[in-house]
């Protein structure tokens, strides 16, 4: 599991754009699959790929470390 806390500079971005920037080796298809399967949550809630991030949000990613 990985946890990311959103800072001021990353607030206001869509979660898919943020994850693409942060984890360049993570394939798009895998990222969208993790979102659909509820393996990526924001503040412990299910989200969609167009979710807008706010400062202080906690992203939890439940995926094997070899994906990153």
N, C-alpha and C positions, 0 to 999 in steps of 0.2 A: 504494500500500500504506500502511496505517496500522498503527501499533503502539501498544498500550496496555499499561502495566504496572499490575497491580492493587495498590492500596494497602490499608492496614489497614481503612479505612472501607468499602471495597467488597467485601471478602472475605466469603464466606458467602452471596452472592447467586447466583441462577441467571443464566446468561449472557444469556438472552433478556430478562430483567427489567433487567439492567445495561445492555445495548445500547439498550433502549427508553428508559431514563432518560437515557443519555448522548447519543444521537442521536435527538432528537424528530422530525426530518423524515424519518427512515428508515422506510419502510412496513413493517408487520409481515410481509407476504407476501415482500417482498424480503429481509428479514433471514433468514427461515426458508429461503428458496431458497439464499441464500449459505451457510448452515450445511449444507444437504443436499449442495451442490455442492463442499464442502470449501474454500470461499473464506474461511471464518472458522475459524481454528485456535487452540488454546490450547497453548502450549509445543510448537508445531509438530506437534500431533497432532489428528486429526479428533475432533470432539466432537458431542454431541447438544444440543438446545435446553434440556434440563434439567440440563446440566452445572453443578456448583457451583464457584464460583471460590474460589481460595485466595490469600492474600497472596503477591505476587511472581510470580503467573502472568503470562505474556506472551500477549496476544491479538493475532493478526495478521489484518487484514482486507484481502483482495485484491479491491478494488472500485474503480470509477472515483470520482474526487473529487466529481463532480457529484451523487452520491447523498447526500452529506452536506451 
